[in-house]
Amino acid sequence: MRKRFYGYLDAQSLLATPPKKGKSSKGRKLTKAQKAKLQQQEEERRLQEEEEARLQAEKEEQERLERERKEKELERLELKDQERREDELNELRHLLEENHTAVTKWKTDAEEKANWERYMRCDGAPDPAVQQEVNTYISLWRDDPEVNITLVFKQCNVALQLMEELEALLRDVTDPHEGQKFQEGLTHLQELIHSKHHLTTEEILKRASANIDTETGNMQTVIKDDNVTLCLWANLKKNPRFKEFNFEEVGLGFELPKQLAVSNIAVRILHTRYDHLSLLTRMAHLKIHTPSHRSLSGAEEVPADTDAPEQEETKAEGEVKEDSEMQQRVEEGEQSIQGFEGRKSVASLQSRRNSAQPSDGRGSQIETQMEALGGEGNLTSPSVQLTAIDNRECVQVVDLMQHTPLGGVFYYDMFHLPPQAHHVNGWEIRKLLDKGLQVFSYPVEKSNLDDNGALTCPPVGVSVTLPDSVIFLEPPQVARWDATVKQWRMDGITDVSYEEAEGKISFKMDSFQAFVLMQETYANFPFQSWELRPLGQDSALFTVNGALIDLSITIQGDQCMLQSEQERGLSHLMGKWMSGPVLQRAMLNSGINIFVNEYTDKYVSTCSKDPLTEHAAYEQMALFASACAFSWSKWNAKCGAENLVMQVCEHLGSDPVPKGSWSLYLLGAQRSQKLEIIEKSETFCADFCPGSEFHSTFIHMLQDDMSIEGIARTRVSSYLFVDTVQSLLCATRPLMYS
């Protein structure tokens, strides 16, 4: 600001001074001293203004020169980047192709080896890909009269393994006819397993009177293996004061009204650690993806999907969106990376954007490692759209994209107690029923009730200790199975009580039904921060600080290991090495979800990013994961959808990254650059760091600040390690969901 010197008096103030009494102001003149002083003040003011004008002109000239210098420097850097652009893109393309080829060959060899090992086992297990073998296996098992519970459980475990293999085939299938065959095999196996459980239940209940508990006067038993827990209670005493019973050893219990306490019934709680009912829902609304031409963005231009059957998408509030909306989203390129079977490399995109001639598609685009994942990449993104039930039915259907069943299914059933044997003169006399085990209908039909019948059928209670193989980040929600629509529903559940310290939940239902415990699928989103840092050659630590729980995944070659301070519910996973896809499934089944799919953005607020730019970042981060540390930046949400910002530094040790080592990098579709600002800057600015250059690829940008040792380490990274890191980054998408 300009400062002007003003004297104590000026001419106007002197003229405005009121005349003294007795003297006239007319004709009064300034003295010579006053005139000299005024002239001096005026001269000083003039000189001050001239000096300020000169300084301002010099400043503006300096700013102009600085702008011109920056413009020239920017032009020089852009020209330099343009000159080496093709070489950098070719080098990146070569690295990606080399890794992709090696991964593809490794996966092909592994698949052939697995097939050969299956053939050499000769254990009688059918090949899930051969429908005739599966049908023969089902027919022979169906006709098997075996009802011994131990042997039947073993047979069921073999069938469960076959179902897992069929599910894997179904995830990868592109032919609708083949997909239909796999679905039929899954359905038949599921029904047969359930039927075998009924037969063994009936066999045990037939001999209930021979196994009476002397303390309660009834029969109760618990039988379990790794996959199933069977709890049976037979009401032999019919005590009207009976209210509830707890199977203490497995943490399950039930509560009966007086009407049932005097009835000839048996109660079964069958806990399966697998969930075939949700699988039914997904299969009923599964879309088989057939091959189609892909757009440059990696999305399908015109998906030739075959619905089985034709379905719509259910929102959490019952809001329905037509299938055409999803097609429109695909055409706009808004689908998530994880849902795609294959991705074109960013090198292809950049070379196309930089080329003035249309591409013929040969040599200008490559398949990324995501396509090498195939079905593994789809493990967290099932191609399922849930059916919206007619609103007139007032059905509160669970959206299986928004909620995830955890801990398996609890089948809560009540049966008519089968006729018990009588022993007369050494003979065992038993009445045989043609219909087998019969379900006891509850509530009783209105025709069998009096006018106040509604009051005589109160709800039935059940209590469950949360399975120790899952973790609930929030109080669990309860859903019951509606067999008529093959959906989970949350209505009809009352008096819910959750004891967090004991890990126990109790509630009541109007009838005996299968139920499941559920959790919000994206409860741990969005991430608060993340970091990927090397631990050595072909070893890294990926840390995610989620909304509710923090965890880390150690990567060593193609193996991963989960680490977390939370032990309850995760003890079966902690410290165990497994492949990326296997760990991903295990974490999801345990209630730890940090993985995204094509529906995640409907339920989680994100900082929207260009999918190709984001995927290119993951590709190149994986290439340098042995020598560079990458971390979350708050500026990533401020730089726009077309750009990405992250913190990066070279880090060759296994210790944590020292504070102050990080630098900020801006990634775009055309180039990458090092930023002048730091993480603690007050505002975002995209100015490049003085002394740095522009590069067409992220890895070449990083190499400018890396040591020779660090660069050498990246060039000998294992293709399996690079593939595992990239798969993990693509499955979690930390640059978008944090």
Salt bridges, closest charged atoms under 4 A:
GLU42 OE1 - ARG45 NH2 1.64
GLU43 OE2 - ARG46 NH2 2.18
GLU49 OE2 - ARG4 NE 3.15
GLU50 OE2 - ARG46 NH1 2.61
GLU51 OE2 - ARG54 NH2 2.48
GLU52 OE1 - ARG2 NE 3.72
GLU58 OE2 - ARG54 NH1 2.40
GLU61 OE2 - ARG64 NH2 2.34
GLU66 OE2 - ARG69 NH2 2.66
GLU68 OE2 - ARG64 NH1 2.48
GLU73 OE2 - ARG76 NH2 2.66
GLU78 OE2 - ARG671 NH1 3.01
GLU88 OE2 - ARG84 NE 3.40
GLU88 OE2 - HIS695 ND1 2.58
GLU91 OE1 - HIS700 NE2 2.71
GLU91 OE2 - ARG715 NH2 2.98
ASP109 OD2 - LYS105 NZ 2.94
ASP123 OD2 - ARG121 NE 3.37
GLU165 OE2 - ARG118 NH2 2.43
GLU178 OE2 - LYS181 NZ 2.92
GLU202 OE2 - LYS206 NZ 3.94
GLU203 OE2 - ARG207 NH1 2.60
GLU255 OE2 - LYS508 NZ 3.94
GLU300 OE2 - ARG294 NH2 3.75
ASP305 OD1 - HIS289 ND1 3.15
ASP307 OD1 - LYS287 NZ 3.97
GLU313 OE2 - LYS602 NZ 2.07
ASP323 OD2 - LYS287 NZ 3.11
GLU325 OE1 - LYS321 NZ 3.60
GLU334 OE1 - ARG329 NH1 3.47
GLU341 OE1 - ARG294 NH2 3.79
ASP360 OD2 - ARG362 NH2 3.01
GLU367 OE2 - LYS344 NZ 2.47
GLU376 OE1 - LYS107 NZ 3.30
ASP390 OD2 - ARG392 NH2 2.40
ASP413 OD2 - ARG268 NH2 2.88
GLU428 OE1 - HIS423 NE2 3.96
GLU428 OE2 - ARG430 NH2 3.25
ASP482 OD2 - ARG489 NH1 2.45
ASP491 OD1 - ARG480 NH2 3.50
ASP491 OD2 - ARG489 NH2 2.60
GLU520 OE2 - HIS403 NE2 3.33
GLU531 OE2 - ARG533 NE 3.46
ASP601 OD2 - ARG329 NH2 2.83
GLU614 OE1 - ARG733 NH2 2.43
GLU619 OE2 - HIS615 NE2 3.72
ASP655 OD1 - HIS651 NE2 3.67
GLU693 OE2 - LYS80 NZ 2.65
GLU693 OE1 - ARG84 NH1 2.99
ASP704 OD2 - HIS695 NE2 2.54
ASP705 OD2 - LYS674 NZ 3.12
